[in-house]
Amino acid sequence: MYKQKYDRVYNFSAGPSVLPLEVLEKVQADLLNYEGSGQSVMEMSHRSKEFKKIAEDAEANLRELMEIPDNYKVLFVQGGGHVQFAMVPLNLMVNSKKADYIITGTWAKKAWKEAQKFGDAKAIASSEEDKFTWVPKVKKEDFREDADYAYICLNNTIYGTRFNYIPDTGDVPLVADWSSGWMSEKIDVSKFGILWGGAQKNVAPAGMAIVVIREDLLGKCAPEVPTYLDYKIHADNDSMYNTPPCWTIYVAGEVFKYLKSIGGIGVMEEMNKKKAKKLYDYIDSSELFKAPVAVEDRSLMNVVFVTGDPDLDKKFVAEAREEGLINLAGHRSIGGMRASIYNAMPEEGIDCLIEFMKKFEAENK
Ligand SMILES: *Cc1c(COP(=O)(O)O)cnc(C)c1O
């Protein structure tokens, strides 16, 4: 059985998912008495000077790591991904009430459906007919010039694809869900109107989305929009309009410090590419396992694979679990297998998985 320090298994969960061991150890050490404050972060007033510093440092380190330009606000908003599906149209679908969506999987589709409640949300491209195994290549002319925004999901957690390019939308602000890719590789923030991500995939425990928004997109909500769902209220109050998700912000802050300590996102990106390549290379060489996704669109974070036989897939997932390789089942909507290999998955986890896959292949030829 594969085991790590503290008898920890290798956890390939798509979310909530692994956090760096160094961060968990720091959180554990801080738990009863955070840096001499005499309190746990869980018990702290969000208006205290200690917590204010935690939140400010988290934002500053995030800005530094992602090289976020000064004309962007960083917001920590409760509610995760689905709240963003609604907040985006509520805040941006305000002029022509048109928005163009590229449908690359479950999450993009859900966001699109949500936006239809508020205006003319149009699917301008989709790979659904091929079970989302690739990502459409769109051009500027494919977007409606008068759309209030265009929307994409950069990394498709369930189907294991990613945009390997950032669409040119001209003057139409581009909104992107980067939940499952957050800080896994370098990205040019200035290409986006909004870049948001749920915390629980690559950053922190569940309960929060990080929203990076260009300032000129703030303050456009209709008056009847609930106060909490207006990005401007969060921007004007440094994400402390109400009690923020303190614990999640704190852990995210520790993850950002950890990323800085290893050399930043560029270093993380190299490690992620190496990990993903190892796993895909093995799958491509295997006679039993296949990756159904178009090679150029393969995700670095969520590696989807199948044997072609659903019963054998189930057997694989069950036996892997016995060996300490857990959460390898594909999303309940598509079956097969999925190894989510986020930032915090060590390379040894990939090595163990490949070793186990080879053994399974030999036994099940
Ligand atoms: C998980 C996920 C979501 C949904 O997030 P919730 O916090 O569960 O609402 C949305 N988009 C992507 C890309 C995801 O991976």
The ligand as a Gaussian input file, in Angstrom:
#p B3LYP/6-31G(d) Opt

LIG

0 1
 C      -15.819000      22.635000      -9.206000
 C      -16.022000      23.611000     -10.267000
 C      -17.108000      24.506000     -10.261000
 C      -18.204000      24.447000      -9.218000
 O      -17.792000      24.984000      -8.020000
 P      -18.731000      24.975000      -6.703000
 O      -17.855000      25.669000      -5.720000
 O      -19.024000      23.550000      -6.364000
 O      -19.955000      25.745000      -7.000000
 C      -17.168000      25.438000     -11.258000
 N      -16.249000      25.499000     -12.235000
 C      -15.208000      24.646000     -12.279000
 C      -14.223000      24.736000     -13.400000
 C      -15.055000      23.689000     -11.304000
 O      -14.015000      22.835000     -11.361000

